[in-house]
Amino acid sequence: MAEKRKDKNGRILKTGENQRKNGTYDYRYTDSHGKVRCIYAKTLEALRKQEETIQRDMADGIDY
């Protein structure tokens, strides 16, 4: 079984989340047009709040 990906503090990262070398986090997702988008945040908590907003908007059909 593959190991779960973790950040430098030992927190498990979800699909699409990455920690960059400078310590910030990014989240990559595909929008409704098939284009890969990326958002950045200084903390994992802030990134996950942005992820929730994006997922909610995509479910509601809001297009950027």
Backbone hydrogen bonds in HBPLUS format (Angstrom, degrees):
<---DONOR---> <-ACCEPTOR-->    atom                        ^
c    i                          cat <-CA-CA->   ^        H-A-AA   ^      H-
h    n   atom  resd res      DA  || num        DHA   H-A  angle D-A-AA Bond
n    s   type  num  typ     dist DA aas  dist angle  dist       angle   num
A0013-LEU N   A0005-ARG O   2.88 MM   8  5.64 167.1  1.90 144.5 147.9     1
A0007-ASP N   A0011-ARG O   2.93 MM   4  5.54 149.7  2.03 146.8 155.3     2
A0010-GLY N   A0007-ASP O   2.99 MM   3  5.30 165.1  2.02 114.4 118.6     3
A0017-GLU N   A0014-LYS O   3.13 MM   3  5.57 163.4  2.16 129.2 133.2     4
A0028-ARG N   A0016-GLY O   3.03 MM  12  5.11 155.6  2.09 134.1 139.1     5
A0018-ASN N   A0026-ASP O   2.93 MM   8  5.40 146.7  2.04 156.8 161.1     6
A0026-ASP N   A0018-ASN O   2.96 MM   8  5.40 157.1  2.01 146.9 152.2     7
A0020-ARG N   A0024-THR O   2.79 MM   4  5.48 166.4  1.81 161.7 166.1     8
A0023-GLY N   A0020-ARG O   3.03 MM   3  5.40 162.9  2.06 114.9 118.9     9
A0025-TYR N   A0041-ALA O   2.87 MM  16  5.40 177.4  1.87 173.0 172.7    10
A0041-ALA N   A0025-TYR O   3.00 MM  16  5.40 151.1  2.08 148.9 151.0    11
A0027-TYR N   A0039-ILE O   2.95 MM  12  5.39 149.9  2.04 147.7 155.0    12
A0039-ILE N   A0027-TYR O   3.01 MM  12  5.39 153.0  2.09 143.2 151.4    13
A0029-TYR N   A0037-ARG O   2.97 MM   8  5.40 158.0  2.02 144.0 150.6    14
A0037-ARG N   A0029-TYR O   2.69 MM   8  5.40 170.9  1.70 171.3 174.5    15
A0031-ASP N   A0035-LYS O   2.92 MM   4  5.54 166.8  1.94 155.6 153.6    16
A0034-GLY N   A0031-ASP O   3.06 MM   3  5.43 165.8  2.08 116.0 119.5    17
A0047-LEU N   A0043-THR O   3.11 MM   4  6.34 154.1  2.18 143.2 150.6    18
A0048-ARG N   A0044-LEU O   2.98 MM   4  6.20 156.6  2.04 147.7 153.2    19
A0049-LYS N   A0045-GLU O   3.12 MM   4  6.40 144.1  2.25 143.3 152.5    20
A0050-GLN N   A0046-ALA O   3.14 MM   4  6.44 156.4  2.20 145.4 151.1    21
A0051-GLU N   A0047-LEU O   2.88 MM   4  6.19 151.6  1.96 147.3 156.2    22
A0052-GLU N   A0048-ARG O   3.04 MM   4  6.21 156.8  2.09 141.7 146.4    23
A0053-THR N   A0049-LYS O   3.16 MM   4  6.44 156.8  2.21 145.5 151.2    24
A0054-ILE N   A0050-GLN O   2.98 MM   4  6.25 159.3  2.02 151.9 157.2    25
A0055-GLN N   A0051-GLU O   2.88 MM   4  6.11 168.2  1.89 158.2 161.1    26
A0056-ARG N   A0052-GLU O   2.92 MM   4  6.05 158.9  1.97 148.2 154.2    27
A0057-ASP N   A0053-THR O   2.95 MM   4  6.12 161.2  1.99 148.4 153.6    28
A0058-MET N   A0054-ILE O   2.89 MM   4  6.09 158.4  1.93 152.9 158.9    29
A0059-ALA N   A0055-GLN O   2.99 MM   4  6.16 151.8  2.07 142.7 150.3    30
A0060-ASP N   A0056-ARG O   2.98 MM   4  6.22 142.6  2.12 142.8 153.2    31
A0062-ILE N   A0057-ASP O   2.88 MM   5  5.12 151.0  1.96 157.4 153.3    32
A0061-GLY N   A0058-MET O   3.21 MM   3  5.06 150.6  2.30  94.7 103.5    33
